[in-house]
Structure formats: structure tokens, C-alpha cells
Amino acid sequence: MRLHHVQVSMPAGGEDEARRFYRDGLGMTEVDKPAALAGRGGCWFRSYDGDRVAAEIHLGVDDPFVPAKKAHPAVVLGSVDELEALGARLDDLGFEVSWAERHTFEGYQRFHCRDAFGNRVEVLA
């Protein structure tokens, strides 16, 4: 068994803000939704490890929308340098980034951030 994707909720019409966080901030690649699902709104993002899909996050429209304050996807980077650079990039884009729990998960350094809709995202190295 392997994980195919994680779905995160977003409000209707928020696709451009989703792109700003997941594509421009996290550096993921947007992928087209299948035609049968495209009419529902939202957008999908992937990251790759070479030619292999390493992570996939789907943003689906939820009405009424409520951000995930505790539940969250967590992505792993290859180095602390990458972690610090990504945290700085997200901060520069105006997203909330917290290093308060940086050293609280043995074997990792991490930060938590909030996407454009207030959903929690964890980034580790």
C-alpha cells in the first residue's frame, strides 16, 4: 500500500490563491484534473523525485469552507538548507510560517505554515 494523495479543502474560487501557495510557495507542479472532475473546481499539485511522483495534494472546494487547523499534510525535504530556504520563500510571499516546534520531532527539523485559506501544512527535513 502507498499513499496516492492528500485532499485539502478550499473555498470556491480560490484556485489562484492555491497556486500562489502550493505552486509558487511550496514549488509543486500543478497538474490537470481529469475532465470528469474538473467542473467541481479546485486544483491538484504534485512534486517529483526525478521522474517519480513523490507527493500529491488535491485541493477540493468545500461549502461551507472551514480550514483544517490541526489535520495537515506533511512534506519532507532533503536538507535543512532546503527547509530554511522554503520557510523564507513562504514568509516572503506573505504566508504564516512558525518555527516554534522546529526541534520537537526527533530526527527532524520542521516548521508549520498556513496556506492561503488557513489550512495547516507541515514541512520537515
Backbone hydrogen bonds, N-H to C=O, Kabsch-Sander energy under -0.5 kcal/mol:
donor,donor_aa,acceptor,acceptor_aa,energy
6,V,56,E,-1.8
8,V,58,H,-3.1
10,M,60,G,-2.0
14,G,11,P,-1.5
18,A,14,G,-2.3
19,R,15,E,-2.4
20,R,16,D,-1.8
21,F,17,E,-1.6
22,Y,18,A,-2.8
23,R,18,A,-0.5
23,R,19,R,-1.4
24,D,19,R,-2.4
25,G,20,R,-0.9
26,L,21,F,-2.8
27,G,23,R,-0.6
28,M,22,Y,-2.5
29,T,46,R,-3.8
31,V,44,W,-2.1
37,L,34,P,-2.2
38,A,34,P,-1.6
39,G,35,A,-0.6
40,R,37,L,-1.9
41,G,38,A,-1.6
43,C,59,L,-1.3
44,W,31,V,-0.7
45,F,57,I,-2.6
46,R,29,T,-2.8
47,S,55,A,-2.3
49,D,52,R,-3.2
50,G,48,Y,-0.6
51,D,49,D,-0.5
52,R,49,D,-1.5
54,A,47,S,-2.7
55,A,47,S,-1.5
57,I,45,F,-2.5
58,H,6,V,-2.8
59,L,43,C,-3.2
60,G,8,V,-2.2
60,G,58,H,-0.6
62,D,10,M,-2.3
69,K,67,P,-0.9
75,V,122,E,-2.4
77,L,124,L,-3.3
83,L,79,S,-1.9
84,E,80,V,-2.8
85,A,81,D,-2.3
86,L,82,E,-2.6
87,G,83,L,-2.5
88,A,84,E,-2.2
89,R,85,A,-2.4
90,L,86,L,-2.6
91,D,87,G,-2.2
92,D,88,A,-2.7
93,L,89,R,-1.6
94,G,91,D,-1.6
95,F,90,L,-2.5
98,S,112,H,-3.5
102,R,99,W,-2.1
104,T,101,E,-1.6
106,E,104,T,-0.6
108,Y,105,F,-2.2
110,R,102,R,-0.9
111,F,123,V,-2.1
112,H,98,S,-2.4
113,C,121,V,-2.7
114,R,96,E,-1.7
115,D,119,N,-2.4
118,G,115,D,-1.7
120,R,68,A,-2.3
121,V,113,C,-2.4
122,E,73,P,-2.5
123,V,111,F,-2.7
124,L,75,V,-2.8
125,A,109,Q,-2.2
